[in-house]
Amino acid sequence: MHRHHHDHDHSLEALRDALTAGFWDERYAGSDRVWSGRPNQRLVEQTADLTPGTALDVACGEGGDAVWLAKQGWRVTAVDVSQVALAKVAAHAEDEGVGDRIRIGFYDALADPRPAGRHTFDLVTVSFLHVPTPDFADIYRGIAEAVAPGGRLLVTAHHPDDVVTGARHDHGPGLMFEPDRVLGTLGADRPDGGWEVEVADTPVREQATEDGPLLVRDTVVRLRRTE
Ligand SMILES: C[S@@+](CC[C@H](N)C(=O)[O-])C[C@H]1O[C@@H](n2cnc3c(N)ncnc32)[C@H](O)[C@@H]1O
């Protein structure tokens, strides 16, 4: 049976099934390259002014972002639930000559939302990890915990407007989110929340598709841990 037949089943069980190693291993094993191999535009934009240090790429997929960061001089740890994806990251890093600057690691957000030790990375980046609403706070707080004092959390996601405009099919209720959801969940909307909001934006970009260019909207949040 093909798991993608579950795409339109929006029960919590089905949404969580799309966050399992089995689901993603099958997807990553099914094609040489699921994503483009290039870094996400928002990651490139949002790290341009940062001094390279240690970076954690959460739900790294095939490692387009992780390899790019390593090439910019970051020491990168790339984690994902899919061992198939992680093997691709390692191979891609070797091909690009940055194998010594990338570590890979297993991370299952549903099993333990914390991908790393507390307050350990200068940059923690998570791109397009869409999780069911009941799991959102635990997972995103767990991810944010890995940011070192003075370090940054960068969250990039699909904006829910894309469903309204028809740019994307509905992945499930509440899966896509706005910047405010991240700020509220982490307390970054409060002056004493321990975060400085550097970016909370919803920019549009053009995405190439088989039917021509499509305008899509991203959620982009960049926070700096102030304490
Ligand atoms: C839409 S892809 C994004 C990949 C990559 N960040 C990128 O931008 O190309 C979502 C990623 O989340 C990973 N993922 C799904 N469920 C997960 C879980 N429970 N824990 C950790 N990673 C998970 C998948 O394996 C997949 O690589």
The ligand as a Gaussian input file, in Angstrom:
#p B3LYP/6-31G(d) Opt

LIG

0 1
 C        9.265000      19.211000       4.182000
 S       10.709000      18.332000       4.672000
 C       11.898000      19.667000       4.848000
 C       13.323000      19.213000       4.727000
 C       14.382000      20.316000       4.811000
 N       14.294000      21.057000       6.056000
 C       14.258000      21.255000       3.642000
 O       13.863000      22.407000       3.837000
 O       14.563000      20.838000       2.522000
 C       10.338000      17.873000       6.337000
 C       11.429000      17.057000       7.016000
 O       11.026000      16.763000       8.342000
 C       11.483000      15.477000       8.675000
 N       10.644000      14.966000       9.753000
 C        9.388000      14.518000       9.647000
 N        8.946000      14.058000      10.823000
 C        9.960000      14.231000      11.702000
 C       10.113000      13.919000      13.072000
 N        9.148000      13.301000      13.787000
 N       11.274000      14.245000      13.681000
 C       12.267000      14.815000      12.969000
 N       12.194000      15.112000      11.658000
 C       11.043000      14.816000      11.029000
 C       11.332000      14.694000       7.380000
 O       12.141000      13.542000       7.332000
 C       11.725000      15.739000       6.344000
 O       13.087000      15.637000       6.020000

